[in-house]
């Protein structure tokens, strides 16, 4: 098995940096279907650019390279102990070289292991089979979409669709509700895997297994096939759209599997995955561990920009260029829908930063500053200089308990993230004179090119993703989705999509 570790390393790099062909195909189809000149179309165009940049740079598509989950089938007699050690070694190498973000943290202390290895990480599932080859599948599922997973215990009363019973129609209602509740926080347009049955643990495992299916495959179960087709036909009618901006395309794929259950339990488990659907697989020679074939079509054969002229987007929104520090007067002039281009200094701040800042002073002056909800992938060169390798936004709603107070305490004028924030932050934006800017989730290469220089870093003890990075920015564009006048695009889309969800209350499958 002299080639096994190198084969696993190649699998990790390919999964992190290059979307497979079936995913690219449906994203291209979404670009054709979306109304041109809209925020959603602009987002899809940015996503397309980012996909090709990641491939060209051999860098992570999204800065959140997720929880590495390996599903491995091996022939009888394969040495799983040695294989696991080599997988862990390959993970460490990929992390050191910036193909993965340092994502494994102690659940109690928050300390980052620095190499993606620790108790429970990476996730490795082995299963024997009767074939002679080794089959390894890998999925990188980020925290933003992982947090939008949801599990239902039927019967249940669900917002928008009413009572969901223990039947196919109840499953239908669960899936429609799952798409609705994700909104823009899971980096839509997305994919969902659904597991019907099992217990709470095996239900979620089955749901994640569905994400390994090819996007264009056909379910062998006739009833589930009809259900998948129904969901794909109707979920996009909710109007949530890419990034939750509203639009024609909300869902890119739906796969449903079923296993037996206990008479007393009926679980419907939904695994939500963002547009950056990073999963790949390899078939290996069981003798030497060399790659014999890839499980999914390579992405290079499906360009994202060259073949779809209709997807070229000219936004109809007003564009405002701002140089940091930004004044309250400049912020008060902004309205939901404006495209804001930021130049100057920008600072990152995520979960650890917000919690810490509630009771401490900041090491830098944030008056008039822009705070970016981002956990970047960073690399240090031979001269000791830091460089940004990937830097898309993280989901902002996690900072809702802190954000308003932090903005007022330090004079922050603009916050950049994805998925929007809640009523508490919206009220603070009105009172203080602040604005929330929504960047395109997953577009880690697109935004990394706007971050020209790392001026410094604080709180590195929190780990690279949670540290406070001070970045010189040029041409960083994001959309105003919450302004200082009490307007929230996120609240509007959620209200509208809930009204549309009511239309799916009546039974369909009997």
Buried (B, 14 or more C-beta within 10 A) or exposed (E): BEBBBBBBBBBBBBBBBBBBBBBBBBBBEBBEBBEBEBBBBBBBBBBBBBBBBBBEBBBBBBBBBBBBBBBBBBBEEBEEEEBBEBBBBBBBBBBBBBBBBBBBBEEEEEBBBBBBBBEEBBEBEEEEEEEEBBBBBBBBBBBBBBBBBBBBBBEBEBEBBEEBBBBBBBBBBBBBBBBBBBBBBBBBBBBBBBBBBBBEEBBBBBBBBBBBBBBEEEBEEEEBEBBBEBBEEBBBBBBBBBBBBBBBBBBBBBBBBBBEBEEEBBBBBBBBBBBBBBBBBBBBBBEEBBBEEBBBBBBEEBBBBEEBEEBEBEBEBEEBEBEBBBEBEBBBEBBBBBBBBBBBBBBBBBBBBBBBBEEEEBEEEBEBBBBBBBBBBBBEEEEEEBBBBBBBBBBBBBBBBBBBBBBBBBBBBBBBBBBBBBEEBBEBBBEBBBBBBBBBBBBBBBBBBBBBBBBEBBBEEBBBBBBBBBBBBEEBBBBBBBBBEEBBBBBEBBEBBBEBBEEBEEEBEE
